[in-house]
Amino acid sequence: MESFLSSSDLLLAFVPVFASVLALPGPNAAFAVGQSLKYGVVRSLFVPLGFMLATGIHAAMVLSGLGVLVLQYASALVILKWLGVLYLLYLAYKAFTAKSSVLAVSPEPMSRRTMLTTAMFVSLTNPKALLASLMLYPLFIRDAGSYAAQSVALGLVAMVVSFGVYGGYVLAASLIRRRLVRSHRANKIVGAFYLGAAGALAAK
């Protein structure tokens, strides 16, 4: 670990590369924005926390070799993806058919555990996340040094980057929420983000 961290050029290079991949608009970003608009920034921080844990799971799968095994069963990934799409469509339906067209100032909140596990579900059913991990992580592993130490370091950094990127989406959306909260189109806008997330996931 010490030799790897002492020459951390690869690790430092990994940060902007991984951040740029995560920052691209997709189902995770759309879901984060939708949750922030609906529930506010504080409660919605459990969304990037869920994405962070999913990033750790993807890293563990890829760096342990399980990712390659999973890809051999592509049909399972397809089933998971469409389960994710259906769930996002359900959230969109709930938003579009909400009785009030105005976002409640104190909406009935989704529990923190549900928000965290839902975010994990959205991310883990996104094939793009696993494929991106499969392509990126091996590029930042050195031949010299401990493979286990490098894997742990990359996985931890990836999790921190993931939280930072999606936390940024949540914070940015919260600024819009202040103006949106009393708009008569508020729930329609939230529903549109959920619908966009479902469409982005379906297209993967």
N, C-alpha and C positions, 0 to 999 in steps of 0.2 A: 504493500500500500504506500509506503513512504517513497519508494522509487518512482511510483506512478504519479503521486501528488507533487513530488519535487519537480518533475518536468511535466507540468500540467497543460502544455500547449494544446494537446488533443482535446482535453476536457474543456478548456476555454473555447476552443473552436466549435465544440459540440453545442454550446449554449445558443449562439445566434442561429445556427442551422436548425436545431430542433424547435426553437421558438418561432422561426419563420414558417415552419411546416404547420405548427399548431395554430398560428395566427390566421391562416387562410380560412375564409368563411366556410362553414360546413355545419353539420348537424349539432356538434357540440357547442359551437359559438351561438347558433340560433337558439338552442335550448337555454343556454346561460342567459342570453338577453331576455328571452321570454319570461323566465323565472324571476329575473331581477325587476322587470317591469311589473310583474304581478305581486311580488312579495317584498320588494325592497332590498337594499344592499346587504343589510346585516344578516337576515335569515338566508338570503341567497348565496352567501359565502360557503354554504354547505354544498353548493353545486360544484365550484372549482375543487373543493375538498374531495368530492366523489370522483371527479375527473382525475385528480392527482392519484388517488388509490388505484383507479383503472390503469393509469400510466405505469404504476409500479407492477401491476399484474402483467401487463403487456411486456414490460422489460424482463420480468422473471421468466415468462414463457419463452421469449426470444433468446435470451442469454443462456437459458438452460437447455435449449434445443427443442423444447416442446412446440415452439411456433412452427417449425418445419413439419412436425407431425400433424398439427392442426390443419395446415394447408393441404395435407393429403386427403382430408375429409372436407372438401370445399362445400359439400351439400349442407353440412352442419352450420357453416358460416352463413350460408344463404338463408337457412331457416331462422337463425338468430337475427339476421339483418331485418327480415320481414316482420318478426315479432317486435323489434324496435320501431319499425315504421308504423305498425298498427297502434302501438302505444302512443306515439306522437300524434297520430291522427285522432286518437281518442281525446288527448289533451286539447287539440285544436277544436274539436267538436264541442267540448265542454266550454271553451272560451267563447266560441261563436254563438252558442245557445244560452249563455248566461242571462238570467232574468234582467239584471241591471246592465245597462250599457256603459255605466261609469265604474271605473275601478274603485272598489271600496278603500277608504283610507286605512281601515283595519280589517283586511279580508280574513276569512276563516283560513288559518295558515295550514300549509302542508307541514307535517312534522319534520323535524330536522333529520331524523333517521330515514324517513321516506324520501326526502329531497336528496340525501346523500346516496342512497341505494338506487334511486331513479337515475341520477347522473351517471353512476357507475354502469347501470344497465344500458343507457344510451351510448356511452363510450365503448363498452365491450361488445355491443352489437354492430359497431361501425367497422367494417372490414378495412377501411382506409387506415385506421389507427394501427392495426396489427401489421399491415403491409408496410407502412411507413417505418415502423419499428424494425421490421425484418431487414429493410434496406439500409437504415441509418446506423444502428448500433454496431454492426460488424466493422463499419468504416472507422470507428473510433476505438478499436481494441488493438493494442500493440502486441507484436510477437513476443517481445521481451516483457518480463514482469509477470506478476500473478494474475491469471485470468479471472479468478474469483474476486480479487480486490478491485480490478478494473470494472468488472460487471456491477459490483455493489456501488462503486462511485458513480458510474454512468446512470444506473437506475435511480439513485438518490437525487442526482442533479436533474434528471428528466422529470422527476416528480415535482421538484421545486419550480422548474420552468413551467410545467403544466399548470400549477396553481397560480403562478404569476400571470400567465397569458389569459386564462379564463377568469381569474379574479379581475383583470383589467376590463374584460368584456362586461362583467357584472357592475363594476364601478361606473363605466361609461354609460351603461343603460340606466343606472340609477339617476343620472343627471337628466335624462329625458323623462324619466318617470315623474319628476316634480311638475313638469308641464302637462304630462299625460293623464295624471291621476283623476282629473275631473273632466276629461274629454269624453264626449258621448260616443266616440269611436274607440275608446281605450281597449275594451275586451276584444274588439275586432282586430286591432293591431297586435295584441298579444297572441290571438289565435293565428294571425298571419305568420308570426315568428315560429310557432309550433308547426304550422303547415309547411313552412320553408325548411324546417329541420327535417321533417318527414320526407320531403321531396329530395333534399340533399342526400339523405341516407339511402333512399330508394335508388338514386342514380349511381351509387357506388358499386 
